[in-house]
Amino acid sequence: MTAVTIRHGFDPAHRQAAAALYWQAFKGKLGKVMGPDARALAFFEATMDADYALSAVDADGRLLGIAGFKTSEGSLSGGTLRDMTRIYGWFGGTWRGLILSTLERDLAPGVLLMDGICVDADARGLGVGTALLDAIKEHARQADLNSVRLDVIDTNPRARALYERRGFEPMGTTHTGVLRHLFGFRSATTMQCGLT
């Protein structure tokens, strides 16, 4: 494994790279709704909240990955309808906001809700995802939470395998129905890991 340092948040100088990582990871899921690329990148760069993220950097300070989470106070990939309409225009922002609201997940007491994990393509297979996932679990422990919850889509078996190796168990599956044509996946499995 390469030398990786995990930090709370991400450096302001990494904002553009963090947005690019997020888009790289979720373009397959959100591309038809959040595209074109330039607007999606502008949206994420403007709205990502580093207070709700952990980042992985190498010895040279290069951003290798980020893991986001959601609380009642905010989330990594927040943003409001106003943010959406500022980037996409009134009509484009409104329909995108409505469609994306179908992906919202409720918070539960004592549970840290993950809001995405992204690893740079050049750093995959180096243990960065595992380090970020373990750091998210430790962050939840320090916040006196009893478990971490996430959703993984059916088209990402590699991520699901990582989550299973790190102690996450499936809790249920939801199907996208006709929205599968927009989102590029048919179902998402909720997984949870207890913290003991």
C-alpha positions in Angstrom: 0.0 0.0 0.0 1.2 3.5 -0.8 1.7 5.9 2.1 -1.6 7.5 2.7 -2.6 10.2 5.2 -6.3 10.6 6.1 -7.4 14.1 6.9 -10.7 15.6 8.1 -12.1 17.7 5.2 -10.0 18.5 2.2 -7.6 21.4 1.5 -9.2 24.3 -0.3 -6.5 23.8 -3.0 -8.0 20.4 -3.6 -11.6 21.6 -4.2 -11.4 21.3 -8.0 -9.8 17.8 -7.7 -12.4 16.7 -5.1 -15.2 17.7 -7.5 -13.5 15.9 -10.3 -13.1 12.7 -8.2 -16.8 12.8 -7.1 -17.9 13.3 -10.7 -15.6 10.5 -11.9 -17.1 8.1 -9.3 -20.7 9.0 -9.8 -21.0 10.0 -13.5 -22.3 6.6 -14.4 -25.1 7.0 -11.9 -25.8 10.7 -12.3 -24.5 11.5 -15.8 -27.9 11.8 -17.6 -29.3 14.0 -14.8 -26.2 16.1 -13.9 -24.5 16.4 -17.3 -23.0 18.0 -19.2 -19.6 17.4 -17.6 -18.7 21.1 -17.3 -21.9 22.0 -15.4 -21.7 19.0 -13.1 -18.2 19.8 -12.2 -19.1 23.5 -11.6 -22.0 22.4 -9.4 -19.9 20.0 -7.3 -17.0 22.4 -7.0 -19.4 25.2 -5.8 -21.4 23.1 -3.4 -19.2 20.3 -1.8 -18.8 20.9 1.9 -15.4 19.8 3.2 -16.7 19.7 6.8 -18.5 16.5 5.8 -15.6 14.6 4.2 -12.4 12.8 4.9 -9.7 12.9 2.4 -6.7 10.7 1.5 -3.5 12.3 0.3 -0.2 10.8 -0.6 3.3 11.9 0.6 3.4 14.6 -2.0 0.1 16.1 -0.9 -1.8 14.8 -4.0 -5.5 14.1 -3.4 -6.1 10.3 -3.8 -9.7 10.0 -2.6 -12.5 11.4 -0.5 -15.3 9.9 1.6 -18.3 11.9 2.4 -21.0 11.6 5.0 -24.3 13.2 5.9 -25.6 14.5 9.2 -28.6 16.6 10.2 -26.4 19.6 9.8 -25.2 19.0 6.2 -23.4 16.7 3.8 -20.5 16.5 1.4 -22.7 16.7 -1.7 -25.3 19.1 -0.5 -26.4 22.0 -2.5 -29.9 23.6 -2.7 -32.4 24.1 -5.5 -31.0 27.6 -5.7 -27.5 26.3 -6.3 -28.9 23.9 -9.0 -30.7 26.7 -10.8 -27.7 29.0 -10.7 -25.7 26.4 -12.6 -28.3 24.8 -14.8 -30.9 27.7 -15.2 -34.4 27.8 -13.8 -35.9 25.0 -15.9 -32.8 22.7 -15.9 -32.2 23.2 -12.2 -35.8 22.5 -11.2 -36.2 19.2 -13.1 -32.8 18.0 -12.0 -33.6 18.9 -8.4 -36.9 17.0 -8.5 -35.3 13.9 -10.0 -32.4 13.9 -7.6 -34.7 14.2 -4.6 -35.8 10.6 -5.3 -32.3 9.5 -4.3 -32.5 11.2 -0.9 -32.0 8.9 2.1 -33.3 9.5 5.6 -31.0 9.8 8.6 -31.4 7.5 11.5 -30.5 8.1 15.2 -27.0 6.7 16.0 -26.1 6.0 12.4 -23.6 7.8 10.2 -24.9 8.0 6.6 -22.1 7.8 4.0 -22.4 10.3 1.2 -20.0 8.7 -1.3 -16.5 7.3 -1.5 -14.3 8.2 -4.4 -10.8 7.0 -5.3 -8.7 8.4 -8.1 -8.4 5.9 -10.9 -4.6 5.9 -10.6 -4.8 5.1 -6.9 -7.2 2.1 -7.1 -5.9 -1.1 -5.8 -3.5 0.6 -3.4 -5.7 0.4 -0.3 -7.0 4.0 -0.4 -10.7 3.0 -0.4 -10.1 0.7 2.5 -8.3 3.4 4.5 -11.1 5.9 3.8 -13.8 3.4 4.8 -12.0 2.5 8.1 -11.5 6.2 8.8 -15.2 6.8 8.3 -16.0 4.1 10.8 -13.5 5.6 13.3 -15.1 9.0 12.7 -18.5 7.6 13.6 -17.1 5.9 16.7 -15.6 9.2 17.9 -19.0 10.8 17.3 -20.6 8.1 19.6 -22.6 6.6 16.8 -23.2 2.9 16.7 -23.1 2.1 13.0 -22.4 3.3 9.5 -24.9 3.0 6.6 -24.4 3.3 2.9 -26.0 2.4 -0.4 -24.3 0.6 -3.2 -25.8 0.3 -6.7 -26.1 -3.0 -8.6 -23.6 -1.8 -11.3 -20.8 -1.4 -8.7 -19.9 -5.0 -7.6 -16.3 -3.9 -6.8 -17.5 -1.4 -4.2 -20.0 -3.9 -2.7 -17.2 -6.5 -2.3 -15.1 -3.9 -0.5 -17.9 -3.0 1.9 -18.6 -6.7 2.6 -14.9 -7.3 3.4 -15.0 -4.4 5.8 -18.0 -5.7 7.8 -21.0 -4.2 6.0 -24.1 -6.4 5.7 -27.0 -5.9 3.3 -30.2 -4.5 4.9 -32.5 -4.2 2.0 -32.7 -3.3 -1.7 -34.7 -0.6 -3.4 -35.4 -0.5 -7.1 -35.4 2.6 -9.4 -38.3 1.4 -11.6 -38.6 3.6 -14.7 -36.0 6.0 -13.4 -33.3 3.3 -14.2 -33.2 4.8 -17.7 -32.0 8.1 -16.1 -29.8 6.8 -13.4 -28.1 3.9 -15.2 -28.8 1.4 -12.4 -31.7 -0.9 -11.5 -31.3 -1.2 -7.7 -29.4 0.0 -4.7 -28.7 -2.1 -1.7 -28.5 -0.5 1.7 -25.6 -1.9 3.8 -24.8 -1.3 7.4 -21.8 -1.9 9.6 -22.1 -2.0 13.4 -19.4 -0.4 15.4 -18.3 -2.4 18.5 
